[in-house]
Amino acid sequence: MPIVTRTIRHEMGGIAFEMLAAWDDTIIGRRPAVMIAGTFMGRTPFEDEKAVKLAEAGYVGVAVDVYGVDTRPSGPESAQAAMGVLNGDRALLRDRMFGSLAAVRGLDAPVDPARIAAIGFCFGGKCVLDLARAGGDVLGIATFHGVYDAPPFVNAAITAKALILDGWDDPLCPPDAKVALAKELNDAGADWQLLSYGRTVHAFTNPKRPEMYRPLIAARSWRALDIFLAEIFG
């Protein structure tokens, strides 16, 4: 299967960002795009591999960059610092997600601009939730072991459907955080669903975190995503 990958640079607020887009070049015509927001480490090979996997499923997969080309965490300490900037300024995080969405719509790739979704892992889950919270014009968002704390700005009506894929025992989003997110999504009028996996903690999709990685749960959650994307894209 001839998957094309292309690194694309764009600018927001005078800062350069790089995303990786992937698609199957044998498919004729425009198709849905799925944005992928990364963990606190930013855009890494993990997210790029997900872009390729989505391309193999018939979409345009796009691993987005919310830190910028001059901010490339080398380890957990620098990643925490980079994430801390955006955690401390959720309006900036929102704006970077909106800028990434605009860049995806403008890609020199076979993207159907009316059919876009966004998924995120860990910190990336917060990124895509904030995109939806701010009224981002995407058909759906999905979070994998995301982080749920609400931003200080008031939610717009959430038009994106939401799929929350979660480890029940994740210390970063304990049961009370799940209940708070459910109430928030209800209050915003969202169409949402939560799948919480038993005896599962954080980072269950990441084989580079063997102490938390759950291959079976990773596979189940990706199948749930497959079903969700087929539904929202029709």
JOLIN-V564455 format. One record per residue. N is the residue number from 1. D_LAST is the distance of its C-alpha to the last C-alpha in whole Angstrom. Layout:
BEGIN
n=N d_last=D_LAST
n=N d_last=D_LAST
END
This chain:
BEGIN
n=1 d_last=24
n=2 d_last=25
n=3 d_last=23
n=4 d_last=24
n=5 d_last=25
n=6 d_last=27
n=7 d_last=28
n=8 d_last=28
n=9 d_last=30
n=10 d_last=30
n=11 d_last=32
n=12 d_last=32
n=13 d_last=35
n=14 d_last=37
n=15 d_last=36
n=16 d_last=34
n=17 d_last=31
n=18 d_last=30
n=19 d_last=26
n=20 d_last=25
n=21 d_last=22
n=22 d_last=21
n=23 d_last=19
n=24 d_last=19
n=25 d_last=21
n=26 d_last=21
n=27 d_last=17
n=28 d_last=18
n=29 d_last=16
n=30 d_last=14
n=31 d_last=11
n=32 d_last=10
n=33 d_last=13
n=34 d_last=14
n=35 d_last=18
n=36 d_last=20
n=37 d_last=23
n=38 d_last=26
n=39 d_last=29
n=40 d_last=32
n=41 d_last=33
n=42 d_last=31
n=43 d_last=29
n=44 d_last=30
n=45 d_last=29
n=46 d_last=27
n=47 d_last=25
n=48 d_last=25
n=49 d_last=24
n=50 d_last=21
n=51 d_last=20
n=52 d_last=21
n=53 d_last=19
n=54 d_last=16
n=55 d_last=17
n=56 d_last=18
n=57 d_last=14
n=58 d_last=13
n=59 d_last=13
n=60 d_last=16
n=61 d_last=17
n=62 d_last=20
n=63 d_last=23
n=64 d_last=24
n=65 d_last=28
n=66 d_last=29
n=67 d_last=33
n=68 d_last=33
n=69 d_last=35
n=70 d_last=39
n=71 d_last=37
n=72 d_last=37
n=73 d_last=38
n=74 d_last=40
n=75 d_last=40
n=76 d_last=39
n=77 d_last=42
n=78 d_last=41
n=79 d_last=37
n=80 d_last=38
n=81 d_last=40
n=82 d_last=37
n=83 d_last=35
n=84 d_last=37
n=85 d_last=37
n=86 d_last=34
n=87 d_last=34
n=88 d_last=37
n=89 d_last=36
n=90 d_last=32
n=91 d_last=32
n=92 d_last=32
n=93 d_last=30
n=94 d_last=27
n=95 d_last=28
n=96 d_last=28
n=97 d_last=24
n=98 d_last=24
n=99 d_last=26
n=100 d_last=24
n=101 d_last=20
n=102 d_last=22
n=103 d_last=23
n=104 d_last=20
n=105 d_last=19
n=106 d_last=22
n=107 d_last=22
n=108 d_last=24
n=109 d_last=21
n=110 d_last=17
n=111 d_last=15
n=112 d_last=13
n=113 d_last=15
n=114 d_last=12
n=115 d_last=10
n=116 d_last=12
n=117 d_last=12
n=118 d_last=16
n=119 d_last=18
n=120 d_last=21
n=121 d_last=24
n=122 d_last=27
n=123 d_last=28
n=124 d_last=25
n=125 d_last=23
n=126 d_last=26
n=127 d_last=25
n=128 d_last=21
n=129 d_last=22
n=130 d_last=24
n=131 d_last=22
n=132 d_last=20
n=133 d_last=23
n=134 d_last=24
n=135 d_last=21
n=136 d_last=19
n=137 d_last=17
n=138 d_last=14
n=139 d_last=11
n=140 d_last=12
n=141 d_last=15
n=142 d_last=16
n=143 d_last=20
n=144 d_last=22
n=145 d_last=26
n=146 d_last=26
n=147 d_last=28
n=148 d_last=28
n=149 d_last=31
n=150 d_last=30
n=151 d_last=31
n=152 d_last=34
n=153 d_last=32
n=154 d_last=30
n=155 d_last=27
n=156 d_last=25
n=157 d_last=22
n=158 d_last=20
n=159 d_last=16
n=160 d_last=14
n=161 d_last=13
n=162 d_last=16
n=163 d_last=16
n=164 d_last=20
n=165 d_last=21
n=166 d_last=25
n=167 d_last=28
n=168 d_last=30
n=169 d_last=33
n=170 d_last=32
n=171 d_last=35
n=172 d_last=33
n=173 d_last=31
n=174 d_last=33
n=175 d_last=32
n=176 d_last=34
n=177 d_last=31
n=178 d_last=28
n=179 d_last=30
n=180 d_last=30
n=181 d_last=27
n=182 d_last=25
n=183 d_last=28
n=184 d_last=27
n=185 d_last=23
n=186 d_last=24
n=187 d_last=26
n=188 d_last=24
n=189 d_last=21
n=190 d_last=19
n=191 d_last=16
n=192 d_last=17
n=193 d_last=18
n=194 d_last=21
n=195 d_last=22
n=196 d_last=25
n=197 d_last=27
n=198 d_last=30
n=199 d_last=33
n=200 d_last=31
n=201 d_last=32
n=202 d_last=31
n=203 d_last=30
n=204 d_last=29
n=205 d_last=26
n=206 d_last=29
n=207 d_last=31
n=208 d_last=34
n=209 d_last=35
n=210 d_last=36
n=211 d_last=37
n=212 d_last=34
n=213 d_last=32
n=214 d_last=30
n=215 d_last=28
n=216 d_last=27
n=217 d_last=26
n=218 d_last=24
n=219 d_last=23
n=220 d_last=21
n=221 d_last=20
n=222 d_last=18
n=223 d_last=16
n=224 d_last=15
n=225 d_last=14
n=226 d_last=12
n=227 d_last=11
n=228 d_last=10
n=229 d_last=8
n=230 d_last=6
n=231 d_last=5
n=232 d_last=6
n=233 d_last=4
n=234 d_last=0
END
